Amino acid sequence: MKLLVRPYRPVDRDAVRALFSWGIREHIVPCFKNNMSSPLYLVITLALCVVGYIVASVFGAVVLPALWMSLVYYSGYYIYDGFVRRKLVTDMQEISRNYMSRPDDCLWVAEAEVDGRVQILGMVAVKGQQNGKEKCGELLRMIVSPTCRRMGLGHRLAQTVVDFCRERGFSKVMLETSSIQKAAVALYKKMGFRHIKNKLTSSKTLTACFCFCFFSSFPSRAKNITTRSESCRRRP
């Protein structure tokens, strides 16, 4: 499969929004499994089985844990689905304006021909930030379709962001990813990103997924800047 990574175009809007929605919501089930496998949640489930059996025999031993598991699943669904809904009416509503209008921002897509039709199979974005005298880039919206996973596309997209940030003279690239995205965490570490802190995604739900914050620093001047980053830089 021949993959082309290029800057976003307005005609890509619907495909990018669909990929974004799917890419975020696919974490709902892994989040649920991650939570239910934790010692605390296993103890709670077992305790509910015992209490349910004492109160209502076998029926209670089944119903109470089922209700608990449904609550845990919904808490994860609430976080991820709510995030998608918010972003679809904010920054992912006007993609060109929010990601392509400033010289320090950009969004790229990866496309390839599948079954005779060109499809968008990956995406990544960067937003430039000013922190005092220091400029840095935030890598975000990294999504790769299952169709082309384990083909190096994630690395290629992330490297596109790194090259772009080098070109812009940024001092570092920062990103956040959740603990359940093990492949993403491994990729960023392999690329030289350093893990700097954890933070709980939400203190108001039962979902206990942590967000890893990474950054990669590099000299402000760089060689061998990719042509894809260059083409994005020239966009108005």
Buried (B, 14 or more C-beta within 10 A) or exposed (E): EEBEBBBBEEEBBEBBBEBBBEBBBEBBBBBBEBBBEEEEBEEBBEEBBEBBBEEEEEEBBBBBBEEBBEEBBBBBBBBBBEBBEEBEEEBBEEBBEBBBEEEBBBBBBBBBEEEEEEBBBBBBBBBBBEEEEEBBBBBBBBBBBEEBEEBEBBBBBBBBBBBBBBBBEBBBBBBBBBBBBEEBBEBBEEBEBEEEEEEEBBEEBBBBBBBBBBBBEBEEEBEEBBEBBEEBBEBE
